[in-house]
Amino acid sequence: MKYLLLPAIVLLAGCQSLSPNDVNTDNDSVATPHLEAANSVEINQALLADENIDVIHPFADVDIVLTDQDSVEQHNIWPRIRSQLSFDIPEEKRLIAQRNWYVNHPSYLKRVAKRAEPFLYYIVEELEKNDMPIELALLPVVESAFDPFAYSHGRASGMWQFVPATGERFGMKQNWWYDGRRDIVASTEGAIKYLKYLHKFFDGDWMLALAAYNSGEGRVRNAVRKNKRLGKPTDFWSLDLPKETRAYVPKLLALADIIKRPEDFNLSLYPIDNKSVLTQVDIKSQLDLAKAATLAGLSLAELQRLNPGFNRWATDPDGPHRLLLPSHTVEKFELGLSKLSKNDRLAWQRYKIKNGDNLGVIANKFNTRIDLIQQVNNINGNQIRAGKYLLIPVAAKSLDSYVFSQDQRIAKKQNRPQKGRKIVHTVKSGDNLWDIGRKYKVNGKSIAKWNGFAPRDTLKLGQTLVIWQKNGRKTNASNYANSKMGNIVENAIIRNITYKVRRGDSFARIADKFNVRIRDIERWNNLDRKKYLQPGQRLKLSVDVTNNI
């Protein structure tokens, strides 16, 4: 059988979930339903524009040969799951609406099942070992459509959609080389730990635990306390929760109900083998992914699809030292790996240090890390001398061959054509997303989306951003860069004014009102944006009156 991942779909999910209602089957984009009525196509259509799509699936998928089709038909995992389903399925309107949507889109269910195929057996095994409800094996459908490369602009990433802080909290290492939130093993282990914690936090109530997985335990706890004060029931269905969370639990229960009795809905579930099709292989130390793929008889894209946690061209030098491989390739891989010397695990380049070089410049040039260069060359500190030589670990193939590396994921995102005129901006000291957006008169969230990161992510000095500006739109970039109190810049007429802060004002609101930057307001008034403005407070502003009449 082949593990077939079809062209990437955009499915809402994760710790900031959207529902799969109203999928446009032409492009598989998904909008949030926030349903209040059951079995109503009209209501669903009306909700299409209710929220922005939040989770992105950046890549087309890959065929990987896993097992024989006849074996799958004889040993299907769905009866195993069906026999352990235990959650109550109430005939509640939100649940019915979700179930109706799934039933009306069998092709969507098939696509997601194909994505789940390499990983579902492993997840079921781990849930059973931990005595967890088998319904949780379906949570990655709700979270990410079983796509380990899915990410959201809320900074959630991976099949289980963890934000960075929660990922770290539950054992998912994240650094330049590796992100455990995308690693199949690390993220599944972390999800089980988190769900166990939430189950205990809510005194054994799985519905509340699932709601908290979506929107946080504090928010759900506060909703429970509010209902207690008002003398209302405190079950999930009675709580005042965010709209996406109110749809989140019904989505999971709807899936479970369909799997429990597919014949009642005239559905046939895509068969998935009830055996392990992947094997974890201990590789002992760092290994170039291109070399690993060759040893396993896989394409580089196939290997990266099964090991999405690795950000770069090689595994993390500090581990984890493991790869997930199709089981039938393991013997060949291990035999080939045993014949590789330590130096053959990576490609190397002898580099002569030039005047003006430093370790940071060299590491950036070769797409590697300073600490790795130091380790390989036995360098203590940062001192290097022109004319000496360094041994640099480099990628065995061209960097664009590593199609799922972080750099290539970003490059693909940035190269995707958009409407308007393309501008390239290099991040300078003091830049932030708000100011860059104002400089080019575009939305900061759009900049994040065009460049494949979350709006709250930290910009890095020298980072290249792609910006798409509507045709004919001009900016006041030079005005921003050069404005000083009382000066005339290009065609701008700058005037000094005093502004009295009103109730509800913020730095952002005032900056937007007068077409200036927040950091300029801070500079002009010796203020810090982290501190609240007070009604009646007076601010000095330098305003282009031609843009603020």
C-alpha positions in Angstrom: 0.0 0.0 0.0 1.1 3.6 -0.6 0.8 6.3 1.9 -0.6 9.0 -0.3 -0.7 12.6 0.9 -2.6 14.7 -1.6 -2.1 18.4 -2.3 -2.1 20.4 0.9 -5.3 21.4 2.4 -6.0 24.2 4.8 -7.8 22.8 7.8 -8.5 24.7 11.0 -7.6 23.0 14.1 -5.3 23.0 16.9 -5.0 24.9 20.0 -6.8 27.6 18.1 -9.3 25.5 16.2 -11.6 26.1 13.2 -14.2 23.6 12.0 -14.2 21.8 8.7 -17.6 23.1 7.7 -18.0 24.5 4.3 -15.0 23.1 2.7 -14.6 24.4 -0.8 -13.9 21.0 -2.5 -12.0 22.7 -5.3 -9.2 23.9 -3.1 -9.9 22.2 0.3 -9.9 25.4 2.2 -11.8 25.3 5.5 -13.8 28.0 7.3 -15.1 28.0 10.9 -18.7 26.9 11.4 -19.6 27.9 15.0 -22.8 26.1 14.5 -26.0 26.8 16.4 -28.3 24.7 14.3 -28.2 21.2 12.9 -28.4 19.9 9.4 -28.6 23.3 7.8 -26.5 23.9 4.7 -27.9 27.4 4.5 -26.6 28.3 7.9 -23.2 26.7 7.1 -22.9 28.8 4.0 -23.7 31.9 5.9 -20.8 31.2 8.3 -18.1 30.9 5.6 -16.7 34.4 6.3 -17.1 34.2 10.1 -13.4 33.7 10.8 -10.1 33.6 9.0 -8.5 30.3 8.2 -6.0 29.7 10.9 -4.0 26.5 10.2 -1.9 26.2 7.1 -0.8 23.1 5.2 2.2 24.4 3.3 3.1 21.4 1.1 1.8 18.9 -1.4 2.2 15.4 -0.1 4.3 12.4 -0.9 3.8 8.7 -2.0 5.6 6.3 0.3 5.3 2.5 -0.2 4.4 1.0 3.2 2.8 -2.4 2.9 0.8 -4.7 0.7 -2.9 -3.8 0.0 -4.1 -7.4 0.6 -2.7 -7.4 4.1 -4.6 -4.1 4.9 -7.9 -5.5 3.8 -7.4 -8.5 6.1 -6.1 -6.6 9.1 -7.8 -3.3 9.3 -7.3 -1.0 12.3 -10.8 0.5 12.3 -12.5 -2.6 14.1 -9.8 -2.3 16.7 -10.7 1.3 17.3 -14.4 0.7 17.0 -14.3 -1.9 19.8 -12.8 0.5 22.3 -15.0 3.6 21.7 -16.4 4.7 25.0 -17.5 8.4 24.9 -21.2 9.2 25.0 -22.5 10.6 21.7 -25.5 12.9 22.5 -27.9 14.0 19.8 -26.9 17.6 20.4 -27.4 20.1 17.6 -23.7 21.1 17.3 -22.6 17.5 17.1 -25.3 16.6 14.5 -24.2 19.6 12.3 -20.6 18.5 12.4 -21.5 14.9 11.7 -23.6 15.9 8.8 -20.8 17.8 7.3 -18.4 14.8 7.5 -21.0 12.5 6.0 -21.6 14.9 3.1 -17.8 15.0 2.4 -16.6 11.4 2.2 -13.7 12.4 0.0 -12.4 14.6 2.8 -12.5 11.7 5.3 -10.6 9.6 2.8 -7.8 12.2 2.3 -7.3 12.6 6.0 -7.2 8.8 6.6 -4.5 8.5 3.9 -2.5 11.1 5.8 -3.1 9.2 9.1 -2.0 5.9 7.5 1.7 5.9 8.5 1.0 7.1 12.1 -2.3 5.9 13.3 -1.2 2.4 14.5 1.6 4.0 16.5 -0.8 6.5 18.1 -3.4 3.7 19.0 -0.6 1.6 20.5 0.6 4.5 22.7 -3.0 5.4 23.8 -3.6 1.8 24.8 -0.3 1.6 26.7 -1.3 4.7 28.7 -4.9 3.5 29.3 -6.3 6.5 27.4 -9.6 6.8 25.5 -9.2 5.5 22.0 -11.2 8.5 20.7 -8.0 10.6 21.2 -6.5 8.9 18.2 -8.8 11.0 16.1 -7.7 14.3 17.7 -5.1 15.0 15.0 -7.9 15.0 12.5 -9.5 17.9 14.3 -6.1 19.5 15.0 -4.2 19.3 11.7 -5.8 16.8 9.3 -2.9 14.6 10.4 -0.4 16.9 8.8 2.9 17.1 10.8 3.9 20.2 8.8 0.7 22.1 9.6 1.2 25.4 11.4 -1.1 28.2 12.5 -0.6 32.0 12.7 -1.3 31.5 16.4 2.2 29.8 16.5 0.8 26.2 16.9 2.7 23.6 14.9 2.7 19.9 14.1 0.2 17.1 14.0 -1.0 17.8 17.5 -0.7 21.6 17.1 1.4 22.8 20.1 2.4 26.4 20.6 6.1 26.8 21.6 5.6 27.2 25.4 3.2 24.3 25.8 5.5 22.2 23.6 8.4 22.9 25.9 6.3 22.3 29.0 5.5 18.8 27.8 9.0 17.8 26.7 9.2 18.9 23.0 12.7 20.2 22.4 12.9 23.2 20.0 16.0 24.7 18.5 17.7 25.6 15.2 18.1 22.0 14.2 14.9 20.4 15.4 11.3 21.1 16.5 9.8 18.3 18.6 6.3 19.7 18.0 6.5 18.3 14.5 8.3 15.1 15.5 5.7 12.2 15.4 7.1 10.5 18.5 7.9 13.5 20.6 4.6 15.3 19.9 2.5 12.2 20.5 4.2 11.6 23.8 3.7 15.2 24.7 0.0 15.2 23.7 -0.6 12.2 25.9 1.1 13.9 28.8 -0.9 17.1 28.3 -4.2 15.3 28.0 -3.5 13.2 31.1 -2.8 16.4 33.0 -6.0 18.1 31.7 -8.1 15.0 32.6 -6.8 15.1 36.2 -7.2 18.9 36.3 -10.9 18.6 35.5 -11.5 15.7 37.9 -11.9 13.0 35.2 -14.2 14.9 32.8 -12.9 14.2 29.3 -15.1 16.7 27.6 -13.7 19.5 29.7 -10.2 18.2 29.2 -10.7 18.3 25.4 -12.2 21.8 25.5 -9.1 22.9 27.5 -6.8 21.3 25.0 -8.3 23.7 22.5 -8.5 26.9 24.5 -6.6 26.4 27.7 -7.4 25.1 31.1 -7.7 28.6 32.7 -10.5 29.6 30.3 -12.4 26.4 30.8 -12.0 26.5 34.5 -13.3 30.1 34.6 -16.4 29.1 32.6 -17.1 26.2 35.0 -16.7 28.6 38.0 -19.0 31.1 36.4 -21.8 28.5 35.9 -21.4 27.3 39.5 -21.9 30.9 40.7 -25.0 31.2 38.6 -26.4 27.8 39.7 -26.1 26.4 36.2 -24.8 23.0 35.0 -21.1 22.8 34.6 -20.9 20.1 31.8 -19.2 21.0 28.5 -22.5 21.6 26.7 -23.7 24.2 29.2 -20.5 26.3 29.4 -20.0 29.8 27.9 -16.9 29.1 25.8 -15.4 30.6 22.7 -17.2 29.7 19.5 -14.3 27.6 18.1 -14.2 25.6 21.3 -17.9 25.0 21.3 -17.4 23.4 17.9 -14.2 21.6 18.8 -15.5 18.8 21.0 -18.5 18.1 18.7 -16.1 17.6 15.8 -14.2 14.8 17.7 -17.4 13.2 18.8 -18.9 13.3 15.3 -15.9 11.5 13.9 -16.1 8.9 16.6 -19.8 8.3 15.9 -19.1 7.9 12.2 -16.3 5.3 12.9 -18.6 3.5 15.3 -21.4 2.9 12.7 -20.2 3.9 9.2 -22.9 1.7 7.6 -25.6 3.9 9.2 -24.2 6.8 7.1 -23.6 4.8 4.0 -19.8 5.4 4.4 -16.9 3.1 3.7 -13.7 3.9 5.8 -10.4 4.0 4.0 -8.6 0.8 5.2 -5.4 1.3 7.3 -3.3 -1.7 8.3 -3.5 -2.8 11.9 0.2 -3.3 12.3 3.3 -1.1 12.5 4.4 0.1 9.1 7.2 2.3 10.5 10.2 1.5 12.7 12.2 3.7 14.9 15.9 3.3 14.1 18.7 4.4 16.5 21.3 6.3 14.4 23.6 7.0 17.3 24.8 10.4 16.1 24.2 13.2 13.6 23.5 12.1 10.1 22.9 14.0 6.8 19.3 13.4 5.8 20.2 13.0 2.2 22.6 10.2 3.1 20.0 8.6 5.3 17.5 8.6 2.5 20.0 7.0 0.1 20.8 4.3 2.6 17.0 3.5 3.1 16.2 3.6 -0.6 13.9 6.5 -0.2 13.7 9.9 -1.8 14.8 12.8 0.4 11.2 14.1 0.4 9.9 10.7 1.6 12.4 10.6 4.5 11.7 14.2 5.5 7.9 13.5 5.4 8.3 10.7 7.9 10.8 12.8 10.1 9.3 16.3 10.0 10.9 17.4 13.3 14.3 18.1 11.7 14.6 21.7 10.5 17.8 21.5 8.5 19.8 19.3 6.3 20.9 16.9 9.0 19.6 15.6 12.3 20.3 17.5 15.5 23.9 16.9 16.7 22.6 16.6 20.2 19.7 14.3 19.4 17.2 12.8 19.2 19.3 10.3 17.3 16.4 8.4 15.7 14.7 8.1 12.4 11.3 6.8 11.5 11.6 4.5 8.4 9.2 2.2 6.5 9.7 -1.2 8.2 10.7 -2.9 5.0 13.7 -0.6 4.5 15.2 -0.9 8.0 17.5 -3.9 7.3 19.0 -2.3 4.2 19.4 1.0 6.1 21.1 -0.4 9.1 23.5 -2.4 7.0 24.5 0.7 5.0 24.8 2.8 8.1 27.1 0.3 9.8 29.6 0.8 6.9 29.7 4.6 7.2 32.6 6.0 9.1 32.0 8.8 11.6 33.3 11.4 9.0 31.2 9.9 6.2 28.0 10.7 8.1 28.2 14.3 7.0 29.8 16.1 4.1 32.8 18.4 4.9 34.4 21.4 3.4 37.9 22.8 4.2 37.5 26.6 4.5 40.3 29.2 4.7 39.5 32.0 7.1 39.5 35.4 5.4 40.1 38.9 6.8 36.9 40.2 8.4 35.5 36.7 9.0 34.0 35.7 12.3 32.3 32.4 13.3 28.8 33.9 12.9 29.5 35.0 9.3 31.0 31.5 8.5 28.2 29.6 10.1 25.7 31.7 8.1 27.6 31.1 4.9 27.5 27.3 5.3 24.0 27.1 6.9 25.3 25.7 10.1 25.8 26.7 13.7 28.7 28.4 15.5 28.8 25.7 18.2 29.1 22.9 15.7 32.1 24.7 14.0 33.6 25.2 17.4 33.1 21.5 18.4 34.5 20.1 15.1 37.5 22.4 15.2 38.2 22.2 18.9 37.8 26.0 19.3 37.3 27.5 22.7 35.7 31.0 22.5 35.1 32.9 19.3 38.7 33.9 18.3 39.8 32.8 14.8 42.7 33.9 12.7 42.8 34.9 9.0 44.8 32.4 6.9 44.0 29.4 9.1 41.6 26.6 8.0 38.4 25.3 9.4 36.6 22.0 8.7 32.9 22.8 8.1 30.1 20.3 8.1 27.9 21.0 5.0 24.9 19.6 3.3 25.6 16.6 1.0 23.2 18.0 -1.6 22.2 21.4 -2.6 20.1 23.0 0.0 17.0 23.3 -2.2 17.0 19.4 -2.4 16.0 19.3 1.2 12.4 20.4 0.3 10.9 20.2 3.8 13.7 21.9 5.7 12.8 25.1 7.4 14.7 27.3 5.0 13.0 25.7 2.0 9.6 25.8 3.6 10.0 29.5 4.0 11.4 30.0 0.6 8.5 28.2 -1.0 6.1 30.3 1.0 7.8 33.5 0.0 7.9 32.5 -3.7 4.2 31.8 -3.9 2.7 34.5 -6.2 0.3 37.0 -4.7 -1.6 39.9 -6.0 0.2 43.2 -6.3 3.9 44.3 -6.4 6.5 42.2 -4.7 8.9 44.1 -2.3 11.8 42.5 -0.4 12.5 44.0 3.0 15.6 43.1 5.1 15.0 43.4 8.8 17.1 46.1 10.5 17.8 46.9 14.1 14.6 48.2 15.8 12.2 46.8 13.2 8.9 45.2 14.3 6.0 43.9 12.3 3.8 46.8 13.2 6.2 49.4 11.9 7.1 47.4 8.8 3.4 47.1 8.0 2.8 50.8 8.4 5.9 51.5 6.3 4.5 49.6 3.3 0.8 50.2 4.2 0.0 46.5 4.5 -1.3 44.4 7.4 1.3 42.9 9.7 -0.6 39.6 9.8 -0.4 39.5 6.1 3.4 39.9 6.2 3.6 37.0 8.7 1.4 34.9 6.4 3.5 35.7 3.3 6.6 34.7 5.1 5.5 31.6 6.9 5.6 32.7 10.6 3.3 33.8 13.3 2.6 37.5 14.0 4.0 37.2 17.5 7.3 35.6 16.4 10.4 37.6 16.9 12.0 39.1 13.9 15.7 38.4 13.4 18.3 41.0 12.3 19.1 40.4 8.6 15.9 38.3 8.0 14.5 38.7 4.5 10.7 39.4 4.3 8.6 39.3 1.2 5.8 42.0 1.1 3.1 42.2 -1.5 1.8 45.7 -2.1 -1.3 46.5 -4.0 -0.6 48.0 -7.4 -0.4 51.8 -7.4 0.0 52.0 -3.7 2.7 54.3 -2.5 4.4 54.3 0.9 5.7 57.0 3.2 8.8 54.9 3.9 11.2 57.7 3.5 9.0 60.0 5.6 9.1 57.4 8.4 12.8 57.0 8.2 13.6 60.7 8.1 10.8 62.5 10.0 12.0 65.0 12.7 10.0 67.6 14.5 9.2 70.6 12.3 11.0 69.3 9.1 9.6 69.0 5.6 10.5 65.5 4.1 10.1 65.1 0.3 6.5 66.4 -0.2 5.4 65.9 3.4 4.5 68.9 5.6 5.5 68.0 9.1 4.0 69.9 12.1 4.5 69.6 15.8 1.2 69.0 17.7 0.2 68.3 21.2 -2.4 65.5 21.5 -4.5 64.9 24.6 -5.0 61.2 25.3 -8.6 60.1 25.4 -10.3 57.2 27.2 -9.6 54.0 25.2 -6.5 55.3 23.4 -3.5 53.2 23.0 -0.1 53.6 21.3 -1.3 51.7 18.4 -4.6 53.6 18.0 -2.8 57.0 18.2 -0.1 55.8 15.7 -2.8 54.7 13.3 -4.8 57.9 13.7 -1.8 60.2 12.9 0.0 57.8 10.5 3.2 57.7 12.6 5.2 54.9 14.2 4.8 53.7 17.8 8.5 53.9 18.4 8.5 57.5 17.3 5.8 58.3 19.8 8.0 56.7 22.4 11.1 58.6 21.3 9.3 62.0 21.1 7.8 61.6 24.6 10.4 59.4 26.4 7.8 56.7 26.9 7.6 52.9 26.9 4.8 51.2 25.0 4.6 48.6 27.7 3.1 51.2 30.0 -0.5 52.3 29.8 -1.4 55.8 28.6 -3.6 57.8 30.9 -6.7 59.8 29.8 -5.7 63.5 29.9 -2.0 62.8 29.3 -0.5 65.1 26.7 1.8 63.7 23.9 4.0 65.5 21.5 3.6 64.3 17.9 5.3 65.2 14.7 2.6 64.8 12.0 2.5 65.0 8.3 -0.5 67.3 7.9 -0.9 66.4 4.2 -1.8 62.8 5.4 -3.9 63.8 8.4 -6.3 66.5 7.2 
